[in-house]
């Protein structure tokens, strides 16, 4: 009906999906859980392996460094062997390396196994959206909403699973993830048929060439600074809070819930009212303020600011990805790969640099640096607004007629 909210249309049809879609979405939840899984157990890992915070933070660095580089490979692989086989290859790698992570006897071993885990996760999550859209009933809007919901649920439940299993031993969350991903492997094997392959095979350099577009390069650069702030919170804050796995898991579960709600429900409505550039710019400024308060506040303030940051992160994820997927004329998978190739390098850098900055200065300065990074992201959006404004104006009509909702291109 004319004037009906496309988001509500997607919500109405999201539950009427074939088993293949539910299998892929369920595995996606577990895949996204792997990002925040180690958050509540970082101090426990450091104690168990006699490692420093900066050494343990390399769990994020190795994971996302490999993920960033793998973004250049995923399209190349999936366009040749098909989406189903790419998903299964990614799942198999996660099962193997997550299980090996639980057997680590040193932090160096654990960092290496997390790198292999990152490769598997990159193959899986970069292909899952295309597979869900291809297999879904009810149009792409319902499919993308389901994918977004899986991402939000995974980001929220990862720390919770880490806390519940990690309270007994820091090794158990890794074994638990391996078991869940093995179930996902079986479900996708049983229910998902091979998807049609793209007419044109993707080359390794296509994502890099796509970054030659000024608009996409601007979005990727801004997102790079934003992701530095994002992963300072995710990887460094657990050491600052210094809580038990249960309490830390509860904090990041609440953080993940806000991330999911604001990414799926709030951001699209704010975009419709204020426009994409105002939403992302304002959200980055608020995130910077939140980081400064987090860094200089007392323990209770730090907990509250950590949770509240999930709202700004959720909105930013939504808007950045919409801009990245629509600002250039490159195919969406290629644009997404180029964009993620740039931004995941910041996700690799922040977990390593934040503890080092604390060692060189004090506990407040890593948050000041992260706040400055968020502000730099806003400056890039402002300076390059002419290259982005046309696409930002067009996002709402495209959003309504093509996708219905936003997309996370992880």
Secondary structure, DSSP 8 states (H G I E B T S, - for coil): -TT--HHHHHHHHTT---HHHHHHHHHHHHHHHHHHTTGGGHHHHHHHTT--HHHHTHHHHHHHHHHHHHHHHHHHHHHHH-HHHHHHHHHHHHHHHHHHHHT-SSHHHHHHHHHHHHHHHHHHHHHHHHHHHHH-SS-HHHHHHHHHHHHHHHHHHHHHHHHHHHTT-TTHHHHHHHHHHHHHHHHHHHH-------SS---TTHHHHHTTSHHHHHHHHHHHHHHHHHHHHHHHHHHHH---HHHHHHHHHHHHHHHHHIIIIIHHHHHHHH-HHHHHHHHHHHHHHHHHHHHHS-HHHHHHHHHHHHHHHHHHHHHHHHHHHHSSSS-HHHHHHHHHHHHHHHHHHHHHHHHHHHHHS-TTHHHHHHHHHHHHHHHHHHHTHHHHHHHHHHHHHHIIIIISS-----
